[in-house]
Structure formats: C-alpha cells, structure tokens
Amino acid sequence: MKIPILMYHNIARVPRGVQVYRSLYVSPTSFARQMRLLNMLGYRGMSMSDAMPYLRGERQGRVAVITLDDGYADNLESAASILRRHGFTATCYVVSGFIGQYNAWDAGRLGIRKPLMTVGQLLDWRAAGMEVGAHTRTHVRLSQCDDSQQHDEIQGCKAELEDRLGARITQFCYPYGDYDERAIGVVRRAGFEAATTTDRGRAEAGEGIDLWRLPRIQVARHHLLAQVAAKVLTGYEDKRR
C-alpha cells in the first residue's frame, strides 16, 4: 500500500511584492479545495503519529498524511479550521529556536519576515487535535554540521519542544530535505519514531519501510486540483523519486 505524505509550508495568499519561492504559499481557498478533494476521494487526512500504524502496515485504509513545515502562524489561523471541518489531523514541524519569531533562516533571501507560531499558538494547534513535530533548533543543513552540531540541532530541538509544550515529540523533519547517515542515526537515537524528507514519491507502507527516510509530495501554489489528485492517486511522484 502506498501512502501519500503531503508537504505544505504557508497556508496564505502570497503577500504583495514577494517574488521568490511563491510556490511555498497555498491559499486557504486552494487548501480547502484540496482537503475536500481528499475527502471526496475517500482519504482520511492524518498527522504523522496518527498514520504510523498504517505506515508500518499494521492497519489498512485509504489515508493521506498532512504535514506543514516550519511552524508558520498562518497554519493555525487558516489551516486548522479547514482540517477540523473534515475530521482531519496534521503535523506541523517546528523550528524550536525561533518559536514566536520569524523565518530568520531565509527571510533575507525571500525578502519577507513570516511570523512563526508562539508557544500559546502551538498549544492551540495541539488543542485542535493537531500534532507538533521537530524541525531542528535553527533550520540548518544537517549534512553540513559536525557531529556535535547535529546532536544539538536534533536532540536539542526535541528537548526544547517537549519542555515548552509539555508533550512528547515523536516526529522529525529534515530542513531543506538535507540529511546524511549521521543525521539519521542521531534522529533514531533521539527517540523519534519517524522522519520525513523532501525526496519525491509516496511512502511504501509495510514491514520493510524506512521510517527515518520517508518521501513526501510537495503541494505548491501553482498545482491544480487535477495535479494534486494525480500526485495522490497515481505513480506520478513515485517515478520522479
């Protein structure tokens, strides 16, 4: 069974003047249509933790995993109510060192400071039935870190999030989709149950699945509903892995 793990960033309209990485934005209207499409196709949208029994092959069913990277405030403001409308859950991967601040890792290149959720907003996200996952402390390229830095970014993020939210954090996402075998080892030893990449394709569920190198399907601003359906239902993304 193949399980699509969808990757989003901002659920908002593109701010005026933004020219770089406009694809990172999916409007609330488009997001609502995409979630409605999943529902109509018989999929149940799930967070990573909710989907784990399906990924491991312990349960069967038509599920799609919903993930959002970086922890933007618009995820709570726009996406949460849409997800709840369909009885869906989702995982938001948070950069623990910038909670309540902005996207310091790429604001200069993008030309915009995008607000990140505060601790209170992250608690509201969890109260809505959603999940918080880890996305390192400072959004680094892990393959470029030495062993000590990798440990600090991965284990440190988990510890910070658990301390500030008072809940176990069991899901991880590699920033920029950048990882190496060392990083995978640190993620596993830190106690994460799974980790997502930006490698393309649907996850092949079952006993032999590599839970710390899961592929995802990017949903971008320019994708039409028919394209989203093709990415979810067919081998379109699998062939591009």
N, C-alpha and C positions, 0 to 999 in steps of 0.2 A: 504494500500500500504506500502510495506517495502522498506526502503531506506538504502543502504549500505553507511556507512561513513568510508572511508579507512584511516588508520593511518600509516604514514611513519615517519622516522627520517632523516637519512643520505641518499642522493642520490649520491652515490660514491662507488668505489671499496674499499674493505677492505684494509686498509694500512698494509704494511708488519709488522709482529710482533704482531699485535693485536689478542688476543685470547679470550678476554671476550666480551660478547654481540655483537658478529659478526652479529647476526640477525638484529641489528639496521641498517645495511647497505643494501641498494638495489642498484645494479649497474645502471648507466644510461642506459645501453643496456636493462636490465630487466625492468626498469621503462618504457622505450619507448615501449617495447612489451606489457606491461600491459595496458598502455593508449591506444595503438592501439587495444587491445582486447576489452576494454570498448566501443570504438568507433564502432567496428565491431558488438558488441552485441546490439548496438542501444542505449547505455547510453551516456548521456552528463555529463562530469565531471564538477563539480561546487564547488565554495567556499561555506563556511557555510552561508554567507549572501545571496548569490545568491539562495541557496537552501531553505531558510526559507519559502517561500510561499508553497513549495512542502511538507516540514516537517509539516507545520500547516494544510495541507490538502486543501489549497486554490487553488492550481494548481495541475494538473495531468501530469505525464510524466515519462519516464524512466531516472532517474538521479542517479548519484553516487557522493558523496561528497568526495573531496580530501583534506586531512589535513596532515600537516607536523609539528612535534613537535620540539621545542627548538630554531629554527631560524638559522640553520647552513648555512654557506656561500655557500655550495655546492647545496643548494636548488635553489638559484638564478643561480649559474653557470651551473648546469646540468638539473634541473627540469623545469625551466621557459620556455625555448625554446621548450621543448617537449610538455608541456601543451598548449602553444600557437599554435603549429602545428595542434592541434586537435580542437582549439577553446575552450579549457577547462580553467577554473579558479580553484584556490585552496586557502586554508587558511594556513598560516604559524603562529604558536603560538610562540610568542617571550618572552624571559625572559628579562625584561626591565633593570634589574640591571647589565647585562653582555653584553649589546649591544657592538659589536666591539671587544669583548674579546674572551673567550673560555669557554668550559663546566666545569667551576670550581666545580660544584656540584658533578661530578662523574669522573673527569679526573684522580684522584688518583687511583680509583678502576679500570678504564678502561686502564690506562697506556698510555693515549694519550690526547693531548690538541687539540680539534677540533675547528677551527675558526668559530665564530658566525658573522652574518651579521652586518656591520656598519650601521649608520643612512643612509648614502648615498646608500648603497646596499638595505636597506629596502625600500627606496624611489624608487629605480629602480624596485624592486619587485612589488610595487604598480603601478608604471607606466606601467608595463607589463600586468596590468589588474588583478593582484592577490591581496589577502587580508592579512592584518596583524591582528592577534588576540593576546590575552593576556595569559601569562603562569606564572604569578606571578612575583615578583621582583627578587627573588633569587632561584627559583626552590625548594621550601620546600615541606614537607609533611604537608598539611594543617590541618589534624586531630590532629597533634601533636603541633599545635600553640595555644596560648591563644587567646582570643577574639581580643585584640589589635593587635597582630601579624597578625592574619588573615586579619583584615581590612587593615593593612599597605601593606601586600603582594598582596591583590586583588585590592583594590581601588587605592593603590599607583602605581601598575603596569599600570592600565588604565590611570591614570593621566600622568605618565611619557611618555607613548607611544603617547598619544594624544598631549602632549606638543612638543615632539621631531619630530613627523611626521606631525603634523598639520592636523590631520584627526580623526574622531570619531572611537573609537574601541568598537565594539559591541559583539565580540565573545570571549569566555573564554575556557581554557582547564585546568583541574586539573593535576598538575605534579604528576607523578607516578600513576595516576589514583586514588589518595588518597584524599578523601573528607569525610565530615560528614554533618549533617543537618545544623550546624552553618555556614559552608563554603558555602553551597548552598544559605542560607539566605543572606550572605554578597554579593555573586555574583549577586543575584537578585536585592538587594537594590542599588548596584553599577551601575545598568543600563544596564547590559549585557543582550542581547536578548536570548542567549542560551549558554550552556556549555557542553563540551564533556568529557567523562570518558575513561577508558580502559576496562570497562565492555564489554563482548563479545556479539555480535549479531547485527542484522540490526535494524534500528530505525523504529518503527511502526508509520507511519505518520497519522495525523488526529487530530481531535479536542481534544482528551484526552491525547495527547503526553506530556511527561515530558521533556520540552526543556532544563532543567538545569541538566539532568542526562542522556545524550544521550550515547548509546553504540557505540562502533566502532569495526572495523575489522582490526586487525594488518596484514600488508603485510611485510613479513620478507625475508631476503636474500635467504633462502632455499625453499621458496614457488615456485612451478612450475606454469606455466600458467593454467593448468587444475585445480589446487588447488585454484587459485585466482578466476577463473570462478565459481567454486563450492561455494566459500565463498560469492560471489556477487549474484548468481542466485538462490541458494537453501537455505534451513534452516540449513545448516551445522553449521554456527556460532550461530544461534538462539538457537539450542539445547544445546549449551555449555555456555549459559549465567549464 
